Amino acid sequence: MNVRFILAVLASAAASVPAAAAQWYQASTPHFLIYSDQRPRDLESFAARLEKFDGAVRAVRDMPDPPVGNSGKVTIFFLDDADDVARLAADKSSTTVGFYIPRASGSVAFVPKRTAGRDDMADVVFFHEYAHHLMLQNSDAPFPPWFVEGFAEFFSTAEITKDGSVQLGRPANHRVVGLFNLQKPPIEELLGATFKQRTVEDEERFYSRGWALTHFLAFDPARKGQVTKYVHGIMNGQEPLAAARAAFGDLAQLDRELDRYLRRNRFDYVTVSGAPVAVDQPVMRPLTPGQAAMMPAMIRSARGVDSKTAQQVLIMARKAGSGFASDPAVQVALAEAEIDAGNYAEAAAAAERAIAADPNSYLGYMYRARAEMERDVAGKPRDWTGIRNALLKANKIDPEAAEPLRLFYESFPRAGQAPTRNAIDGMLYAQVLAPQDPGLRLSAVFLLIQEEKLAEARKLLGPIAYSPHGGSMRDKARLAMTALAANNGKAALDALD
């Protein structure tokens, strides 16, 4: 279930995307854009279920729910089965049954229509990843790794009943092996954020015990408020293990209580009644013939490409896009493929065709700006005014989109100019709009340090410093947080370098 940020070569990629001949549909809801070639009523039902899940999680967490434009929604692509998803993920172990990629330009997820074995595993995976999305949307707290994954596992088992209610916190039956057949992680390493996931078994032990501890602390009345105290301790500069001892007391006793909790094999859950999670009917529309033809290329572009696969996708996109010059959706997909392949003049031309067909094409203006930012014309300087005007137009079309704000800021250092106050504020607001994107979050941290807003920078670093999958950047972020706590911005920048 790991979120994958590093793009790999797409092994057997041609088999991983569906054929274009089928009738494709888009389901649009307040939080999702979903593309599938399944029956419309099945797609409509799936979309409604996702909205119910979103509403239930927001209800129990008391989360705000501001409206978002299309760029702020999670885009979901359906593939035929879990094998197709694993191939698209470039997962040679073939264990991936769904995955999610957070991006400032728009987060994406890939799920199967069918799974072998348990029919609900695709739901478990998506709910897990979307719980991460919601956690980051609502908090910059330095949640330790076990709680990050335990939280996502807690919500992953959600069930939507026939009466429209949503049950949250049901048993994680998919973690039975890790809970009862594998050695449990040492409680000090789990709570101290030092447990290393070196093997598949280690990962299973980590996720399983993280779920169990999260569930126990959520429902045991005697432990109420302890997680909050623990996280606040970390926020205030305590090392995680010290914060754990201050919040939970005797950790060996906590471990024994957790063992007893698991042995009793009875687990409470929360039921959110249908009323708080009522949803509007998803807006359904069939894709145009051009869009349907372009879907295989769109899916692979959305997954992410490297220098080799970019050329493969471009061939697909050019073939699919021929004959659809007046279809703006086709032309923006072609523009993206041309940019990924390094063909910036061709990308700009495709973006212009999209704008000509639809003067309010947000992506048309975005790809025009991106292409012109990269395009080299012999003897001519880049038209930074024109580039920024295109980004301002995109921002006007979708004011809550993060990507135009990010690119607007980046246009200044790219042009050798000092960013304006407006550009800086826009960049910081972009991070607020897309807090799930780790690269955007890190860029905002650098900006805040440069502006000597060290407390704000330290707060933003929390999710990176305690990411379960942060790698070397996680360790650098922790060092930077220590430096920022000591009001040493230079040391923080050195640590992040």
N, C-alpha and C positions, 0 to 999 in steps of 0.2 A: 504493500500500500504506500510505499514511499513516493513522495512527490519528486519527480525527476526534473532537474533543472539543466542537466548536461545532455545535449542532444547526441545521439549515436547514429551510425549508419543504419538505415532501415532494412534489416535483413528480410529477404523475400517480400519486399514491400508491395509488389504488384498484386499479391494475393491478399493483402491486408485491407484493401479498400473495396467497397461494394461497386457493383456494376452501375453504370450511369443510366441504363435503359429503364429501370424501374421508376415509378412515379414517386418523387420525393415531396415531402411536406415540411413546412416550418411551423412549429408551435411557439407562440410568443406569450410569455407570462411576465408579471412584474419583475422577476428575478432571473429568468432563464430564456435563452433562445435555443430551441431543440430542433435538430435536423434528423429526419429518418425516412426510410422508404417502407416502413411498416404501415399497417392499416390505420387510417386517420383516427378511428375511435380508440385504438390501442395507444397511439401517440398522445391523444387528448387525455386519456386516463393517466398515463405516466406523468404528463406535465402537471396535472392537477395534484397528483400525489407528491411531487416535489415541492409544490407550493405549500401543501399542507405541512410537510416536514419543516420547511423554512419557517412557517408561521408558528409551529409548535415550539421550535427551538428558541425563536425570538420571544415567545410568550414566557417560557420558563426562565429565560435569562434577562427578561425585561429590556430587550434590545430595541432601539429606535429602528424605524423602517422608512427612511427617506426614499422618495422615488428616484429611480436611476434611468438613464437612457440606455440604448442598446449596447453601447460600449461598456457599460457598468454591469451588464448581465453576464452570467456564466453561459458560455456557448457549449452545447453538448452535441456530440456527433454519435449516432448509433452505428455500430459495425455489426456484422452478421453474428459472430460468436466470440468467445473468449480467446480462441486461437488467433483470430484476426487482431484483437486488441493487443495480445502479447507480441505479435509480429510488428505492429505499429510502434509499440513501446521499445522495440529492439531488445526484448527480454528473452535471452536464450534459455532461461529456465522454464519458460512458458507457464509461469505461475501468475502472471498479471492478468486480472480479470476486469480491470478498469483503472484509469489513472487521470490525474488532474494536473494542469500546469498553470500556476498563477502568473499573470502578466499585466503590466500597466495598460497595454493595448487591448486587453480583454482576456480574462481567464477562460480556459477551455478544458473540457473533459471528454473522455472517450469511454463508452460503455457498450457492452454486447446486448444484442436482442435475446440471445440464448446463452445459457451456461450449462456445462456438463455437471451432473451431480446436484448440488443444492441450487434450487431455482432462485433463492433470495440472495445469493452471494454478490451479484452485481449491485443490488440495493445496498448491501452492507458496505461494499467498497465505496460507492458513490457517497452514501451518507457520511462515512468516515472522512472522506476528503472534503466534502462540503462543510462538515463541522469545523475543520481547520480553517476554511475560508471565513466562516462566521466568527470564529474566535479572533482571528486577526483583524476582522472588520470592526470589532467592538472593543479591542483592548491592546495596548502596547506593553502590558505587564510582562515581566520576565518569568513566564511560567516554565518550570523545569521540564526536561524532556519526558519524564514518566507521566506528568500530568497532561502535557500537550497530546500525547498519544492516548492516554487513558480517557481524556475528555472526548476525543474523537471516537474511541471505541465505545464509550458510554452511549453516544448518540447513534452509532452505526447500526444498532439492532432495532431501531424504531419500527413499529408496526402501525399501519394505518387500517383502522377497522371499518366495517361496513357502515357504521353510523357516522363516519367522518371524524371520529376521535383519533388521536395519535398517542401511542404508548411509547414512552421514552425510558431508557435505562433497563430494558429487558436483558435477560442473561446473554452473555456472549458465548453461545454454544460453539461457535467456530474456534474458540480458544481453549477447548477442553484439553487438548494434548498439552499445550503449554502450561495450563493450570495444574494438571494432575499427574502428568507423565514425565515432566522435565524438572530439573533442579531449579528451585526458585532463586532469583537474583538476591544477593545480600542487601538487606534493607538499607544499610548505610550507603552503599553505592547507588542504590535507586534514588533515595532522597537527597543524597549529596551530589547528584548529577555527574557521577564519575563512572557509571556502568558502561562498559564498552560492548558494542554489538559487533563482534568479530565474525560470527557465523550465523547461518540461518536459524540454528537452535537458539543462539543468544537473542536474536531478534524476536523469536516467538516467546521466549521467557520474558523479555522486556515488555512487549505489548500485552501479554496475558496478565502479568502482575500489575502493570500500570492500570489496566481496566479494573482489576479486582480492588486495588487500593482506592481508585477514584470512586467506585461504586460504594465501597464500605464507608468512606468518609462522607459521601453524599447522604447516606441513609441512617447512619448511626447517630442517635440524638446526643450521646455523650461526647461525640467528636465534632459537634456543630461549630463552625467558625474557625476550625483549626487550619484548614487549607488557606483561608484568607490571611490568617496571621502568618503562616509560613511564607506565602508569596510577598506579603508586605515586608517581612524581614529581609528577603532577597532584594526587594526594591530599595530598601534603606541601607544596603551595603553589606549585609551579612553574607557570609559564605552559605551555600545551600544547606550543608550538613548542620551548621550552627543554627540556622533558621529552623530546620526541621526539629532539632532537639528543643528549641525554645517553644515551638508550636505544639508538638506532639508528645513531648515528655520522653519517657523511656522508650526508645525505638525497638528494643527487643520485645517489650510488652505489646507495642503496636503490631509487630510482626506476628506474635502469637495470636492476638485477637483476629488478625486478618486470616490466619490459618483456620481458626474456628469458624469464622464467617463463611469461608468456602466449604468447609465440611458439612455445614448444616444444609447446604444445597437448596435454600429457599431465598429468592431474591425479589425484593420489592421493585416496583417501577412506578413512574408517574404517568397518569392519564390526563392529557389535555383534551377537554371536551371539544366537540365539533364547532361550537359557536366562536371561540377565539381564533380558530384557524379556517374560517370560511374563506373560500377563494372564488374569484371570478372565473368565468369560463375562459380557457386558453383561446387565444386568437389563432385560428388555423388558416393556412393558405398553401395551395400547391405551388411548388417552385416552377418557374418558367422552364421551357425546354433547354434554354442555354444554361441556366443555373444547375439543372439536373445533370447536364452533360459535364459540367465543371466540378461536380461534387468530389470525385476521386482526387483531383488535384487540390481542391480546397482543403480536404481532410489532411492530406500529407503536408500541405503548407502550414496548416494550423498546428500540426504536430511539431514542426520545426525541421529544418533541413541543414545539411552541411554542403561543402563545395561539390561533392559528388551527387548527392540526391537532389540538389537544387536544379541541376541540369536535367535530371529525369523528370522532375515535376514540371519544369518549363516545357518540355516536349509534350507532356500530357495537356498542359494548360493551353498551349498554342493550338493544338489539334482540337480540343474541346471548344475553344473560344472562337474558332473560325466560323464566320457566318452570323455572329451575334454582336456586331460592332455597336448596336444601339441598345444593348442590354447592360445597364450600369453595373449590376451585380457581377456579371461575367467580366466586364472590363476591369473592375477593381481587383478581382481574383487574378486576372492576367497581370495586372500591374504589380501585385505582390510577388508573383512568380518571377517576373522580370527583375525586380529589385533583388530578390534572393539570389538570382543568377548573375547579378552584376551588370545588367543591361539597363542603365539608367535612362537613356534617351527613349528606349522602347517603353519603359515603365511610365515615363512622363506622358508619352503619347496615349497610352491606354488610360491613364488617369484623366487626361483631357477629354477622351471620348466618354468616360463615365460622367463627367461634369456636364458635357454637352447634352447627354441623354437625361440627366437629372441634376439640375442646378443646385439641389440641396443634398448632393451626395457627400456625406461626411467622409467616407473612405476615399472618395475621389480627391478631395482636397488634401487629405492626409498623405496619400501616395504621391500626389504631385509634389508636396513639400519634401517628402523623404527622397524622392528621385532627384529633385533639384539640389538637395543638400549634398548628394554624393556625386552628382554629374560633373564631369570635367569637359569644358569646351575650350579648345585651344585659343589662347589669346584673350579670353573673356573671363572676367571675375564672376563669381556666383552672385546672383541677384538676391541678396539677403532680404531686401525689402519685400520682394515678391514672395519669397519663401515664408516670411513671417505673416504676410497678408493671407496666404493660403491657410496657415495654422490658425490665424484669428478667425477666418471664415469657418473652419472646422469647429472651433470653440464656440462660435455663435450658434451653429447647428446643434451641437451637443455640449452645453456648458458644463456638464458633470463628467466629461471624458478626461481622463488623466493624460493620455498620450500627447495631445496637442500642447498641453502646458509643459510637459517634459521637453518636447522637441523645441518649443519656443525658447525655453531657457538655454538649451544646448546650442542653439543657433548663435548665441553671443560668443562663447569661447571658440566655437568653430570659425567664426569670422574674425577672431583676434580682438574682440571688443569686450568691455566690462559689461556684465549683465545689468539691466535696469532693475530698479526696485520692483517693478511690476513683474519682471521675469522671475526674480527670486521668490517673490510671494506666490507666483503661479506654480513654481516647482515644488514648494513646500505644500501647497494645496493639492497638487497631484498625488503626493504621498498619502494625504488624508483620503483621497478618492480611491486609491488602489493600494491599501496597506499590505496586501498579500504579496506584492512584488518585492522580493528581497533586494534586487538591484536598485530599484527606486528608493526604497527605505534607506539603503546605504548612502545613496547620493544626497538624500535629505540630511543624513547625519553629518556628512562632510560640510554641507552648507551651514548647518547650525553651529558646528565647531568653529568654522571660519568667522561666523558672526558672534562668537563668544557666548552663545546660548548653550552652555555646557550641560545644564540640568535637562533641558529639552532633548539634547543630543543623546544623553545617557538613557533617557526614557525610551527613545526610539530604537536604541540598540538592543533592548531586552529580548525581543523575539529572535534576533539573529544570534545573540550570545547563548541562548538556551535552546536553539533549534535541535531537534533529534537528528537531523540530517545535515547539519551545518558544516561538517568537515573542518578544514583548517581555518576558515573564516569564523567559525564559532569560537575557536580558541583566541583568535585575534580580537574579536568583539569583546570577549570577557576581559582581556587585558586593557582594552580601551575603556570599558566601563569602570574599571578600577582607577585608571588615570583620570577619568572625568569626575569621579567621586572626590578625587583630590584636587579638582579644579586645574588640571594640567592638560590643556587642550593640545599642546604640541606633542606630548607623550602619547595621547590618544591617537593623533594622526599618524605618528610613527608606528604605533601598534597595528593600525589598520593598513599600513602601506604594504 
